[in-house]
């Protein structure tokens, strides 16, 4: 019988919807709560762990108290053994490291953790490559290759693991960025080390790829095309990334590289918006036509749920799938090697709504039809 360890970082991703682009540090957490942020990682953890409910007889589950695991196990209908102690409501990165160390000492075969890149670093510091791990994605920024594609897929992979269908492991990179620079629009990613993960490449995300010089021509052409078809009486919700920044530049508009901006009648009416700000604008009733413009994360294929959590499931529901424009360079699409695009909105209903085929603008009047999963 397999022994599974389970740890939740309760504050992972809490800064995403309020536009803070991360949750590292006590001051960031305080600011996120002041802005009305609510914990998201627990919901995502439940989505994953419910996939294990019918395989309970195949494994023993070890976890930490309250919001670091026990609460999620109960909600998912799982039996568990509780280890350690925490100050509920006041957990820190140190709690994650201590929990990982204790679970390793208890002899777990696989350590499952919920969080983002900072959490992956804490897990790496605690267990190294001594035992295999699997990340359930819940952070704002997820550059590391140790996470499943989304919480539901994480649960399916865990199910296959406890059923003995996945036995081999591989090393995967733990990456993180400097959040302070990230908030200033500067992406500085660094390799911190490696973790062992189950070898199932179709269910685990790839590293975020960097830009190629040859992207520039494709981005310029698609930017020109979108600028030419821009509708003046439509409210545009413009997502994060260098591709959307290039579109804004082509329009002669200022842009928040790593934030979400609102454009009406070819003027920016709100910059670096939170989810709440976007929803308030949509609910105002002033705008009859709304579109969302997003790009693709190269190498990973995500269009929602990675770095643009401000464009939440509720925002997408109000705007509608038919009003989403996806734009990406040809090189970025080729970097996916034929794999589909992914969404991880934290809401299974919206994930399902977004699934299916979609056109991606890759040049001037050029589109690439691909599938969203």
Secondary structure by P-SEA (a helix, b strand, c coil): cbbbbbbbcccccccccccccccccaaaaaaaaaacccccaaaaaaaaaaaaccccccbbbbbbcccccaaaaaaabbbbbbccccccccccaaaaaaaaaaaaaacccbbbbbccaaaaaaaaacccccccccccccccccccccccccaaaaaaaaaaaaaccccbbbbbbbbbccaaaaaacbbbbbbcccccccccccccccccccccccaaaaaaaaaaaaaaaccccbbbbccccaaaaaaaaaacccccccbbbbbcccccccccccaaaaaaaaacccccbbbbbbbbccccccccccccccccaaaaaaaccccbbbbbcaaaaaaaccbbbbbccccaaaaaaaccbbbbbccccbbbbbbcc
